[in-house]
């Protein structure tokens, strides 16, 4: 694994712009990955730029790094936070296949009602069935606050 010492010898990080500049070329490093993260090659091995930046700043590699605004190429220091898989999932966009465009709110035809649910620590929790769509959305948003989900969770993409 690349160390903080190596990274500081060969790169400069610009926290306000999020650019990671290679000293040898004096140019920002990183090419877009299909999912939007920037990748760079060091010693014939590919690395995610945001992970290298975190190590450059803090001296270690966390389990995961979350881009708070959901933009995987925005590597500004204020947009990066160390987290784990659960914390990362609590800051995800609504699925593109969602018919309601609200995370955890679905129409349940056999109940003729809107169901609100939330997944916490890999466990699905039923928040109830509601005749009114707005009430189901409110139940879901209240649960997100209660369980400490990130304020950007469920954003539209």
DSSP file (Angstrom, degrees, kcal/mol; ACC not computed):
  #  RESIDUE AA STRUCTURE BP1 BP2  ACC     N-H-->O    O-->H-N    N-H-->O    O-->H-N    TCO  KAPPA ALPHA  PHI   PSI    X-CA   Y-CA   Z-CA
    1    1 A X              0   0    0      0, 0.0     2,-0.2     0, 0.0     0, 0.0   0.000 360.0 360.0 360.0 141.9    0.0    0.0    0.0
    2    2 A X        -     0   0    0      1,-0.1     2,-0.1    40,-0.0    53,-0.0  -0.506 360.0-136.8 -70.9 134.4    1.2    3.5   -0.8
    3    3 A X     >  -     0   0    0     -2,-0.2     4,-2.3     1,-0.1     5,-0.2  -0.460  18.2-114.7 -92.8 164.1    2.2    5.5    2.3
    4    4 A X  H  > S+     0   0    0     55,-0.2     4,-2.6     1,-0.2     5,-0.2   0.891 117.7  56.0 -61.0 -40.2    1.5    9.0    3.3
    5    5 A X  H  > S+     0   0    0      2,-0.2     4,-1.6     1,-0.2    -1,-0.2   0.931 108.7  46.0 -59.0 -46.7    5.3    9.7    3.1
    6    6 A X  H  > S+     0   0    0      1,-0.2     4,-1.7     2,-0.2    -1,-0.2   0.931 112.8  50.7 -61.7 -45.7    5.4    8.5   -0.5
    7    7 A X  H  X S+     0   0    0     -4,-2.3     4,-2.1     1,-0.2    -2,-0.2   0.901 109.8  49.1 -61.7 -41.8    2.3   10.5   -1.4
    8    8 A X  H  < S+     0   0    0     -4,-2.6    -1,-0.2     1,-0.2    -2,-0.2   0.798 110.3  52.4 -70.5 -27.3    3.6   13.7    0.0
    9    9 A X  H  < S+     0   0    0     -4,-1.6    -1,-0.2    -5,-0.2    -2,-0.2   0.845 123.2  27.4 -71.7 -33.8    6.9   13.3   -1.8
   10   10 A X  H  < S+     0   0    0     -4,-1.7    13,-2.8    -5,-0.1    14,-0.4   0.529 119.6  43.8-110.1  -8.8    5.2   12.8   -5.2
   11   11 A X  E  <  -A   22   0A   0     -4,-2.1     2,-0.4    11,-0.2    11,-0.2  -0.948  53.6-152.4-139.5 156.0    1.9   14.7   -5.0
   12   12 A X  E     -A   21   0A   0      9,-2.4     9,-3.4    -2,-0.3     2,-0.4  -0.981  17.5-148.2-123.0 141.2    0.4   18.0   -3.8
   13   13 A X  E     -A   20   0A   0     -2,-0.4     2,-0.7     7,-0.2     7,-0.2  -0.926   4.5-158.1-112.8 135.1   -3.3   18.2   -2.8
   14   14 A X  E >>> -A   19   0A   0      5,-2.7     4,-2.8    -2,-0.4     5,-0.8  -0.880   8.4-167.4-110.5  96.7   -5.4   21.3   -3.2
   15   15 A X  T 345S+     0   0    0     -2,-0.7    62,-1.5     1,-0.2    63,-0.4   0.782  81.7  52.1 -61.3 -32.0   -8.2   21.0   -0.7
   16   16 A X  T 345S+     0   0    0      1,-0.2    -1,-0.2    60,-0.2    60,-0.1   0.864 122.6  29.2 -74.6 -34.3  -10.4   23.8   -2.0
   17   17 A X  T <45S-     0   0    0     -3,-0.5    58,-0.3     2,-0.1    -2,-0.2   0.685 100.0-130.9 -95.5 -20.9  -10.4   22.5   -5.6
   18   18 A X  T  <5 +     0   0    0     -4,-2.8     2,-0.3     1,-0.3    -3,-0.2   0.590  54.3 149.1  80.9  10.8  -10.0   18.8   -4.7
   19   19 A X  E   < -A   14   0A   0     -5,-0.8    -5,-2.7     9,-0.1     2,-0.6  -0.590  37.9-155.1 -83.8 140.3   -7.2   18.4   -7.2
   20   20 A X  E     -A   13   0A   0      9,-0.4     9,-3.2    -2,-0.3     2,-0.5  -0.956  18.5-158.4-114.2 109.5   -4.4   15.9   -6.6
   21   21 A X  E     -AB  12  28A   0     -9,-3.4    -9,-2.4    -2,-0.6     2,-0.4  -0.789  11.2-138.3-104.1 126.4   -1.3   17.1   -8.5
   22   22 A X  E >>> -AB  11  27A   0      5,-2.3     4,-2.3    -2,-0.5     5,-0.7  -0.680  11.3-144.9 -79.9 127.0    1.6   14.9   -9.5
   23   23 A X  T 345S+     0   0    0    -13,-2.8    -1,-0.1    -2,-0.4   -12,-0.1   0.876  94.5  59.5 -60.3 -40.0    4.9   16.6   -8.9
   24   24 A X  T 345S+     0   0    0    -14,-0.4    -1,-0.2     1,-0.2   -13,-0.1   0.798 123.0  21.2 -64.5 -28.7    6.6   15.1  -12.0
   25   25 A X  T <45S-     0   0    0     -3,-0.7    -1,-0.2     2,-0.2    -2,-0.2   0.565  91.6-136.4-111.8 -14.0    4.1   16.5  -14.4
   26   26 A X  T  <5 +     0   0    0     -4,-2.3     2,-0.3     1,-0.2    -3,-0.2   0.813  69.1 115.0  56.8  32.4    2.7   19.4  -12.4
   27   27 A X  E   <S-B   22   0A   0     -5,-0.7    -5,-2.3    -7,-0.0    -1,-0.2  -0.939  77.2 -92.8-128.8 151.2   -0.8   18.3  -13.6
   28   28 A X  E     -B   21   0A   0     -2,-0.3     2,-0.3    -7,-0.2    -7,-0.3  -0.338  43.2-138.0 -60.0 142.3   -3.8   16.9  -11.8
   29   29 A X        +     0   0    0     -9,-3.2    -9,-0.4     9,-0.0    11,-0.1  -0.733  51.2  76.0-103.2 153.5   -3.9   13.1  -11.7
   30   30 A X        -     0   0    0     -2,-0.3     2,-0.4     9,-0.1    10,-0.2   0.081  47.5-143.6 120.4 132.7   -6.9   10.9  -12.3
   31   31 A X  E     -C   39   0B   0      8,-2.9     8,-2.9    -2,-0.0     2,-0.1  -0.947  39.8 -95.6-119.8 144.2   -9.1    9.6  -15.1
   32   32 A X  E     -C   38   0B   0     -2,-0.4     6,-0.2     6,-0.2     2,-0.2  -0.366  30.8-147.3 -65.8 132.4  -12.8    9.0  -14.7
   33   33 A X    >   -     0   0    0      4,-3.3     3,-2.8    -2,-0.1    -1,-0.0  -0.610  35.6-101.7 -85.0 154.3  -14.0    5.5  -13.8
   34   34 A X  T 3  S+     0   0    0      1,-0.3    -1,-0.1    -2,-0.2    -2,-0.1   0.792 124.8  52.3 -52.6 -28.9  -17.4    4.5  -15.3
   35   35 A X  T 3  S-     0   0    0      2,-0.1    -1,-0.3    37,-0.0    37,-0.2   0.441 124.7-102.3 -88.7   1.6  -19.0    5.2  -11.9
   36   36 A X  S <  S+     0   0    0     -3,-2.8    -2,-0.1     1,-0.4    -1,-0.0   0.125  80.0 125.7 106.0 -21.6  -17.5    8.6  -11.7
   37   37 A X        -     0   0    0     -5,-0.1    -4,-3.3     1,-0.1     2,-0.4  -0.343  62.6-115.1 -67.0 153.7  -14.6    8.2   -9.2
   38   38 A X  E     -C   32   0B   0     34,-0.5    11,-2.8    -6,-0.2    12,-0.4  -0.777  30.2-163.2 -92.2 135.7  -11.2    9.2  -10.4
   39   39 A X  E     -CD  31  48B   0     -8,-2.9    -8,-2.9    -2,-0.4     2,-0.3  -0.900   8.3-179.1-116.1 145.8   -8.5    6.5  -10.9
   40   40 A X  E     - D   0  47B   0      7,-2.5     7,-2.9    -2,-0.4     2,-0.5  -0.961  22.6-125.9-138.6 159.9   -4.8    7.0  -11.1
   41   41 A X  E     + D   0  46B   0     -2,-0.3     2,-0.4     5,-0.2     5,-0.2  -0.916  24.8 175.2-111.0 130.2   -1.9    4.6  -11.6
   42   42 A X  E >  S- D   0  45B   0      3,-2.8     3,-1.5    -2,-0.5   -40,-0.0  -0.994  75.2 -11.0-132.3 125.2    1.1    4.5   -9.3
   43   43 A X  T 3  S-     0   0    0     -2,-0.4    -1,-0.1     1,-0.3     3,-0.1   0.908 129.5 -54.5  51.2  47.5    3.8    1.8   -9.7
   44   44 A X  T 3  S+     0   0    0      1,-0.2     2,-0.4    -3,-0.0    -1,-0.3   0.621 118.3 106.8  65.1  17.2    1.7   -0.1  -12.2
   45   45 A X  E <   -D   42   0B   0     -3,-1.5    -3,-2.8     2,-0.0     2,-0.3  -0.979  66.6-126.8-126.9 140.4   -1.3   -0.3   -9.8
   46   46 A X  E     -D   41   0B   0     -2,-0.4     2,-0.3    -5,-0.2    -5,-0.2  -0.637  28.1-179.9 -88.4 141.9   -4.6    1.6  -10.0
   47   47 A X  E     -D   40   0B   0     -7,-2.9    -7,-2.5    -2,-0.3     2,-0.4  -0.977  33.7-111.5-135.6 147.8   -5.9    3.6   -7.0
   48   48 A X  E >>  -D   39   0B   0     -2,-0.3     4,-1.6    -9,-0.2     3,-0.5  -0.689  27.0-138.5 -75.0 131.4   -8.9    5.7   -6.4
   49   49 A X  H 3> S+     0   0    0    -11,-2.8     4,-2.7    -2,-0.4     5,-0.2   0.875 100.1  58.2 -61.8 -39.5   -7.8    9.3   -6.1
   50   50 A X  H 3> S+     0   0    0    -12,-0.4     4,-2.0     1,-0.2    -1,-0.2   0.843 105.6  50.5 -63.0 -31.5  -10.1   10.0   -3.1
   51   51 A X  H <> S+     0   0    0     -3,-0.5     4,-2.1     2,-0.2    -1,-0.2   0.893 110.9  48.3 -71.4 -39.4   -8.5    7.2   -1.1
   52   52 A X  H  X S+     0   0    0     -4,-1.6     4,-2.9     2,-0.2    -2,-0.2   0.903 110.3  52.2 -65.2 -40.8   -5.0    8.6   -1.9
   53   53 A X  H  X S+     0   0    0     -4,-2.7     4,-2.5     2,-0.2     5,-0.2   0.931 107.7  51.7 -60.5 -45.2   -6.1   12.1   -0.9
   54   54 A X  H  X S+     0   0    0     -4,-2.0     4,-3.3     1,-0.2     5,-0.5   0.932 112.6  45.1 -59.0 -45.3   -7.4   10.7    2.4
   55   55 A X  H  X S+     0   0    0     -4,-2.1     4,-2.3     1,-0.2    -1,-0.2   0.906 110.4  54.5 -64.5 -41.4   -4.1    9.0    3.1
   56   56 A X  H  < S+     0   0    0     -4,-2.9    -1,-0.2     1,-0.2    -2,-0.2   0.897 118.7  35.8 -56.9 -41.1   -2.2   12.2    2.1
   57   57 A X  H  < S+     0   0    0     -4,-2.5    -2,-0.2    -5,-0.2    -1,-0.2   0.911 134.9  18.5 -78.2 -45.8   -4.3   14.2    4.6
   58   58 A X  H  < S-     0   0    0     -4,-3.3    -3,-0.2     2,-0.3    -2,-0.2   0.564  92.9-121.0-113.3 -12.9   -4.7   11.7    7.5
   59   59 A X  S  < S+     0   0    0     -4,-2.3     2,-0.3    -5,-0.5   -55,-0.2   0.577  81.4  68.2  84.3   8.7   -2.0    9.1    7.1
   60   60 A X  S    S-     0   0    0     -6,-0.4     2,-0.6   -57,-0.1    -2,-0.3  -0.961  75.3-117.9-151.1 168.6   -4.3    6.0    6.9
   61   61 A X        -     0   0    0     -2,-0.3   -10,-0.1    -3,-0.1    -9,-0.1  -0.949  30.0-148.9-111.9 113.9   -7.0    4.4    4.6
   62   62 A X        -     0   0    0     -2,-0.6     3,-0.1   -11,-0.1    22,-0.1  -0.250  32.0-101.1 -73.3 169.8  -10.4    4.1    6.2
   63   63 A X  S    S-     0   0    0      1,-0.2     2,-0.3    20,-0.2    21,-0.2   0.942 101.7  -7.6 -54.9 -49.8  -12.8    1.3    5.4
   64   64 A X  E     -E   83   0C   0     19,-1.9    19,-2.6     2,-0.0     2,-0.5  -0.969  61.6-140.8-144.3 159.4  -14.7    3.6    3.0
   65   65 A X  E     -E   82   0C   0     -2,-0.3     2,-0.4    17,-0.2    17,-0.2  -0.994  18.5-150.6-123.6 127.7  -14.8    7.2    2.0
   66   66 A X  E     -E   81   0C   0     15,-3.1    15,-1.6    -2,-0.5     2,-0.9  -0.812  10.2-143.4 -99.9 134.7  -18.1    8.9    1.4
   67   67 A X  E >   -E   80   0C   0     -2,-0.4     3,-2.3    13,-0.2    13,-0.2  -0.869  19.3-153.2 -90.6 105.5  -18.5   11.8   -1.0
   68   68 A X  T 3  S+     0   0    0     11,-2.8    -1,-0.2    -2,-0.9    84,-0.1   0.812  90.2  47.8 -55.8 -37.0  -21.1   13.7    1.0
   69   69 A X  T 3  S-     0   0    0     10,-0.2    -1,-0.3     2,-0.2     3,-0.1   0.499 112.2-116.9 -84.4  -1.4  -22.7   15.5   -2.0
   70   70 A X  S <  S+     0   0    0     -3,-2.3     2,-0.9     1,-0.2    -2,-0.1   0.427  77.8 124.3  83.6  -1.9  -22.9   12.2   -3.9
   71   71 A X    >   -     0   0    0      1,-0.1     3,-1.8     3,-0.1    -1,-0.2  -0.819  46.9-162.2 -94.0 105.6  -20.5   13.4   -6.7
   72   72 A X  T 3  S+     0   0    0     -2,-0.9   -34,-0.5     1,-0.3   -22,-0.2   0.585  87.5  53.4 -69.1  -8.6  -17.7   10.8   -6.8
   73   73 A X  T 3  S+     0   0    0    -36,-0.2     2,-1.2     1,-0.1    -1,-0.3   0.445  82.4  97.0-102.0  -0.2  -15.4   13.1   -8.7
   74   74 A X    <   +     0   0    0     -3,-1.8    -5,-0.2     1,-0.1   -56,-0.1  -0.743  45.2 168.8 -88.6  96.3  -15.7   16.0   -6.1
   75   75 A X        +     0   0    0     -2,-1.2   -57,-0.2   -58,-0.3    -1,-0.1  -0.001  19.3 141.9-101.5  28.5  -12.6   15.4   -4.0
   76   76 A X    >>  -     0   0    0    -59,-0.2     3,-1.8     1,-0.1     4,-0.6  -0.445  61.6-119.7 -65.6 144.5  -12.7   18.6   -2.1
   77   77 A X  G >4 S+     0   0    0    -62,-1.5     3,-1.2     1,-0.3    -1,-0.1   0.874 112.8  56.1 -55.8 -40.8  -11.6   18.1    1.5
   78   78 A X  G 34 S+     0   0    0    -63,-0.4    -1,-0.3     1,-0.2   -62,-0.1   0.665 105.7  53.5 -67.1 -15.3  -15.0   19.3    2.9
   79   79 A X  G <4 S+     0   0    0     -3,-1.8   -11,-2.8   -11,-0.1     2,-0.4   0.525  94.4  82.5 -96.7  -7.8  -16.8   16.7    0.7
   80   80 A X  E <<  +E   67   0C   0     -3,-1.2     2,-0.3    -4,-0.6   -13,-0.2  -0.809  50.2 170.6-104.2 137.7  -14.9   13.6    2.0
   81   81 A X  E     -E   66   0C   0    -15,-1.6   -15,-3.1    -2,-0.4     2,-0.3  -0.996  33.0-119.7-144.1 141.8  -15.6   11.7    5.1
   82   82 A X  E     +E   65   0C   0     -2,-0.3     2,-0.3   -17,-0.2   -17,-0.2  -0.571  50.7 142.2 -75.5 138.7  -14.4    8.4    6.5
   83   83 A X  E     -E   64   0C   0    -19,-2.6   -19,-1.9    -2,-0.3     2,-0.2  -0.870  42.4-112.4-156.2-173.2  -17.1    5.9    7.1
   84   84 A X     >  -     0   0    0     -2,-0.3     4,-2.5   -21,-0.2     5,-0.2  -0.626  49.0 -82.7-120.9-174.6  -18.0    2.2    6.8
   85   85 A X  H  > S+     0   0    0     -2,-0.2     4,-2.1     1,-0.2     5,-0.1   0.890 128.9  48.7 -60.5 -40.6  -20.4    0.4    4.5
   86   86 A X  H  > S+     0   0    0      2,-0.2     4,-1.2     1,-0.2    -1,-0.2   0.944 112.2  47.7 -66.4 -46.9  -23.4    1.2    6.7
   87   87 A X  H  4 S+     0   0    0      1,-0.2    63,-0.2     2,-0.2    -2,-0.2   0.876 111.8  51.2 -60.9 -37.5  -22.5    4.9    6.9
   88   88 A X  H >< S+     0   0    0     -4,-2.5     3,-1.5     1,-0.2    -1,-0.2   0.895 107.5  52.0 -66.9 -39.4  -22.0    5.0    3.2
   89   89 A X  H >< S+     0   0    0     -4,-2.1     3,-0.7     1,-0.3    -1,-0.2   0.732  99.5  65.0 -70.3 -20.2  -25.4    3.4    2.5
   90   90 A X  T 3< S+     0   0    0     -4,-1.2    60,-2.0     1,-0.3    63,-0.3   0.328 103.2  49.2 -84.9   9.3  -27.0    6.1    4.7
   91   91 A X  T <  S+     0   0    0     -3,-1.5     2,-0.3    58,-0.2    -1,-0.3  -0.342  85.3 126.8-137.2  54.4  -25.9    8.7    2.2
   92   92 A X    <   -     0   0    0     -3,-0.7    62,-3.7    58,-0.1    63,-0.4  -0.798  58.3-111.1-113.7 155.9  -27.1    7.2   -1.1
   93   93 A X        -     0   0    0     -2,-0.3    63,-0.2    61,-0.2     2,-0.1  -0.362  45.7 -87.3 -75.8 160.6  -29.3    8.5   -3.9
   94   94 A X        -     0   0    0     61,-2.3    63,-0.2     7,-0.1    -1,-0.1  -0.442  56.4 -95.5 -64.8 142.3  -32.7    7.2   -4.5
   95   95 A X    >   -     0   0    0      1,-0.1     3,-1.7    -2,-0.1     6,-0.2  -0.324  24.4-130.0 -61.1 140.6  -32.6    4.2   -6.9
   96   96 A X  T 3  S+     0   0    0      1,-0.3    -1,-0.1    -3,-0.1    -2,-0.1   0.727 108.2  58.1 -64.9 -20.4  -33.2    5.2  -10.5
   97   97 A X  T 3  S+     0   0    0      4,-0.0    -1,-0.3     2,-0.0     2,-0.2   0.486  76.8 121.1 -87.5  -3.2  -35.8    2.4  -10.7
   98   98 A X    <   -     0   0    0     -3,-1.7     5,-0.1     1,-0.2     8,-0.1  -0.426  49.2-161.0 -64.9 126.1  -37.9    3.9   -7.9
   99   99 A X  S    S+     0   0    0     -2,-0.2    -1,-0.2     1,-0.2     7,-0.1   0.781  92.4  42.5 -78.5 -26.5  -41.4    4.6   -9.1
  100  100 A X  S    S-     0   0    0      5,-0.3    -1,-0.2     2,-0.2     3,-0.1   0.672  96.8-136.8 -91.1 -18.4  -42.1    7.0   -6.2
  101  101 A X  S    S+     0   0    0      1,-0.2     2,-0.4    -6,-0.2    -7,-0.1   0.639  74.4 106.4  65.6  16.7  -38.7    8.7   -6.3
  102  102 A X  S >  S-     0   0    0      3,-0.3     3,-1.6    54,-0.0    -2,-0.2  -0.992  77.9-118.1-124.0 122.0  -38.7    8.5   -2.5
  103  103 A X  T 3  S+     0   0    0     -2,-0.4    14,-0.1     1,-0.2     3,-0.1  -0.330  94.8   8.8 -58.0 133.1  -36.4    6.0   -0.9
  104  104 A X  T 3  S+     0   0    0      1,-0.2    13,-2.4    12,-0.1     2,-0.5   0.584  99.4 110.5  76.4  11.6  -38.3    3.4    1.2
  105  105 A X  E <   +F  116   0D   0     -3,-1.6    -3,-0.3    11,-0.2     2,-0.3  -0.973  38.9 161.4-121.9 120.3  -41.8    4.4    0.0
  106  106 A X  E     -F  115   0D   0      9,-2.3     9,-3.4    -2,-0.5     2,-0.4  -0.955  40.7-112.3-136.2 152.5  -43.7    1.9   -2.2
  107  107 A X  E     -F  114   0D   0     -2,-0.3     2,-0.6     7,-0.2     7,-0.2  -0.717  25.2-158.0 -82.2 131.9  -47.2    1.2   -3.3
  108  108 A X  E >>> -F  113   0D   0      5,-3.0     5,-1.5    -2,-0.4     4,-1.1  -0.893   4.3-168.1-114.8 100.2  -48.5   -2.1   -1.9
  109  109 A X  T 345S+     0   0    0     -2,-0.6     3,-0.3     1,-0.3    -1,-0.2   0.852  84.0  55.0 -60.4 -38.8  -51.5   -3.2   -4.1
  110  110 A X  T 345S+     0   0    0      1,-0.2    -1,-0.3     2,-0.1    -2,-0.0   0.750 117.6  37.2 -69.7 -20.0  -52.8   -6.0   -1.9
  111  111 A X  T <45S-     0   0    0     -3,-1.1    -1,-0.2     2,-0.2    -2,-0.2   0.528 100.3-135.9 -99.8 -10.8  -53.0   -3.5    1.0
  112  112 A X  T  <5S+     0   0    0     -4,-1.1     2,-0.3    -3,-0.3    -3,-0.2   0.918  71.2  99.6  50.7  46.9  -54.2   -0.6   -1.2
  113  113 A X  E   <S-F  108   0D   0     -5,-1.5    -5,-3.0    -7,-0.0     2,-0.5  -0.968  80.3-100.5-153.3 164.1  -51.8    1.6    0.7
  114  114 A X  E     -FG 107 130D   0     16,-3.6    16,-3.1    -2,-0.3     2,-0.5  -0.784  35.4-149.7 -88.5 130.9  -48.3    3.2    0.7
  115  115 A X  E     -FG 106 129D   0     -9,-3.4    -9,-2.3    -2,-0.5     2,-0.4  -0.872   5.9-160.1-103.7 135.3  -45.7    1.3    2.7
  116  116 A X  E     +FG 105 128D   0     12,-2.5    11,-2.9    -2,-0.5    12,-0.8  -0.948  22.1 159.7-110.7 134.6  -42.8    3.1    4.4
  117  117 A X  E     - G   0 126D   0    -13,-2.4     2,-0.3    -2,-0.4     9,-0.2  -0.965  19.8-161.7-148.8 162.9  -39.8    1.1    5.3
  118  118 A X  E     - G   0 125D   0      7,-2.3     7,-3.3    -2,-0.3     2,-0.6  -0.996  16.3-134.8-148.7 146.3  -36.1    1.6    6.1
  119  119 A X  E     + G   0 124D   0     -2,-0.3     2,-0.5     5,-0.2     5,-0.2  -0.918  25.7 177.8-106.5 121.0  -33.1   -0.6    6.3
  120  120 A X  E >  S- G   0 123D   0      3,-2.8     3,-1.5    -2,-0.6    -2,-0.0  -0.987  70.7 -13.1-127.0 123.6  -30.8   -0.1    9.3
  121  121 A X  T 3  S-     0   0    0     -2,-0.5    -1,-0.2     1,-0.3     3,-0.1   0.908 129.8 -53.6  51.3  46.8  -27.7   -2.2    9.9
  122  122 A X  T 3  S+     0   0    0      1,-0.2     2,-0.5    -3,-0.1    -1,-0.3   0.602 115.8 117.8  67.7  14.3  -28.8   -4.6    7.2
  123  123 A X  E <   -G  120   0D   0     -3,-1.5    -3,-2.8     2,-0.0     2,-0.4  -0.957  61.8-135.4-117.2 125.4  -32.2   -5.1    8.9
  124  124 A X  E     -G  119   0D   0     -2,-0.5     2,-0.5    -5,-0.2    -5,-0.2  -0.642  20.6-164.9 -79.6 127.6  -35.5   -4.1    7.1
  125  125 A X  E     -G  118   0D   0     -7,-3.3    -7,-2.3    -2,-0.4     2,-0.5  -0.968  13.5-140.0-117.8 124.0  -37.9   -2.2    9.4
  126  126 A X  E     -G  117   0D   0     -2,-0.5    -9,-0.3    -9,-0.2     3,-0.1  -0.729  14.4-172.6 -82.4 123.4  -41.5   -1.7    8.4
  127  127 A X  E     -     0   0D   0    -11,-2.9   -10,-0.2    -2,-0.5     2,-0.2   0.519  50.9 -90.9 -94.5  -8.0  -42.6    1.8    9.3
  128  128 A X  E     -G  116   0D   0    -12,-0.8   -12,-2.5     2,-0.0     2,-0.4  -0.582  34.7 -78.3 127.2 172.6  -46.3    1.2    8.5
  129  129 A X  E     -G  115   0D   0    -14,-0.2     2,-0.4    -2,-0.2   -14,-0.2  -0.924  42.0-170.2-114.0 139.2  -48.9    1.4    5.8
  130  130 A X  E     -G  114   0D   0    -16,-3.1   -16,-3.6    -2,-0.4     6,-0.0  -0.984  29.1-151.1-135.9 138.7  -50.5    4.7    4.9
  131  131 A X  S    S+     0   0    0     -2,-0.4     2,-0.5   -18,-0.2    -1,-0.1   0.789  89.7  64.9 -73.0 -28.3  -53.5    5.7    2.8
  132  132 A X  S  > S-     0   0    0      1,-0.1     4,-1.7   -18,-0.1     5,-0.1  -0.851  72.5-149.6-104.2 128.1  -51.8    9.0    2.1
  133  133 A X  H  > S+     0   0    0     -2,-0.5     4,-2.3     1,-0.2     5,-0.2   0.892  98.9  55.2 -59.3 -43.0  -48.5    9.2    0.1
  134  134 A X  H  > S+     0   0    0      1,-0.2     4,-2.5     2,-0.2    -1,-0.2   0.892 105.9  51.4 -60.8 -41.2  -47.4   12.3    2.0
  135  135 A X  H  > S+     0   0    0      2,-0.2     4,-2.3     1,-0.2    -1,-0.2   0.891 109.3  50.6 -64.4 -38.9  -47.8   10.6    5.4
  136  136 A X  H  X S+     0   0    0     -4,-1.7     4,-2.1     2,-0.2    -2,-0.2   0.909 110.9  49.1 -63.5 -42.0  -45.7    7.6    4.2
  137  137 A X  H  X S+     0   0    0     -4,-2.3     4,-2.7     2,-0.2    -2,-0.2   0.905 110.5  50.6 -63.6 -41.8  -43.0   10.0    3.0
  138  138 A X  H  X S+     0   0    0     -4,-2.5     4,-2.5     2,-0.2    -2,-0.2   0.894 109.0  51.5 -64.0 -40.2  -43.1   11.8    6.4
  139  139 A X  H  X S+     0   0    0     -4,-2.3     4,-1.9     2,-0.2    -1,-0.2   0.913 112.2  46.9 -62.6 -41.8  -42.7    8.5    8.3
  140  140 A X  H  X S+     0   0    0     -4,-2.1     4,-2.1     2,-0.2    -2,-0.2   0.943 113.0  47.3 -65.7 -47.9  -39.7    7.6    6.1
  141  141 A X  H  X S+     0   0    0     -4,-2.7     4,-1.9     1,-0.2    -2,-0.2   0.877 111.0  52.5 -63.4 -37.4  -38.0   11.0    6.5
  142  142 A X  H  X S+     0   0    0     -4,-2.5     4,-2.5     1,-0.2    -1,-0.2   0.900 108.9  50.1 -63.4 -40.3  -38.6   10.9   10.3
  143  143 A X  H  X S+     0   0    0     -4,-1.9     4,-2.6     2,-0.2    -2,-0.2   0.881 106.3  55.6 -66.0 -37.9  -37.0    7.5   10.5
  144  144 A X  H  <>S+     0   0    0     -4,-2.1     5,-2.8     2,-0.2     4,-0.3   0.921 111.2  44.5 -59.9 -43.2  -34.0    8.7    8.5
  145  145 A X  H ><5S+     0   0    0     -4,-1.9     3,-1.1     3,-0.2    -2,-0.2   0.930 113.0  51.3 -64.7 -45.4  -33.5   11.4   11.2
  146  146 A X  H 3<5S+     0   0    0     -4,-2.5    -2,-0.2     1,-0.3    -1,-0.2   0.883 113.6  43.7 -59.8 -41.1  -34.1    9.0   14.0
  147  147 A X  T 3<5S-     0   0    0     -4,-2.6    -1,-0.3    -5,-0.1    -2,-0.2   0.347 116.2-110.5 -91.9   6.6  -31.5    6.5   12.7
  148  148 A X  T < 5 +     0   0    0     -3,-1.1    -3,-0.2    -4,-0.3    -4,-0.1   0.790  51.8 171.6  76.2  29.2  -28.9    9.2   11.9
  149  149 A X      < -     0   0    0     -5,-2.8    -1,-0.2    -6,-0.2   -58,-0.2  -0.345  43.6 -92.6 -66.6 153.9  -29.0    9.0    8.1
  150  150 A X    >   -     0   0    0    -60,-2.0     3,-1.9   -63,-0.2    -1,-0.1  -0.364  31.8-117.6 -66.9 148.0  -27.0   11.7    6.2
  151  151 A X  T 3  S+     0   0    0      1,-0.3    -1,-0.1    -3,-0.1   -60,-0.1   0.746 114.0  54.3 -60.2 -24.0  -29.0   14.8    5.3
  152  152 A X  T >  S+     0   0    0    -84,-0.1     3,-1.5   -62,-0.1    -1,-0.3   0.470  77.7 127.1 -89.2  -2.0  -28.4   14.0    1.6
  153  153 A X  T <  S+     0   0    0     -3,-1.9   -60,-0.2   -63,-0.3   -62,-0.1  -0.287  73.2  21.4 -59.7 137.5  -29.8   10.5    1.7
  154  154 A X  T 3  S+     0   0    0    -62,-3.7    -1,-0.3     1,-0.2   -61,-0.2   0.587  85.7 161.6  83.2  11.5  -32.4    9.9   -1.0
  155  155 A X    <   -     0   0    0     -3,-1.5   -61,-2.3   -63,-0.4     2,-0.3  -0.240  42.6-109.4 -62.9 154.1  -31.3   12.7   -3.2
  156  156 A X              0   0    0    -63,-0.2    -1,-0.1     1,-0.1   -61,-0.1  -0.632 360.0 360.0 -83.0 140.7  -32.4   12.7   -6.8
  157  157 A X              0   0    0     -2,-0.3    -1,-0.1   -63,-0.2    -2,-0.0   0.365 360.0 360.0-118.3 360.0  -29.8   12.0   -9.5
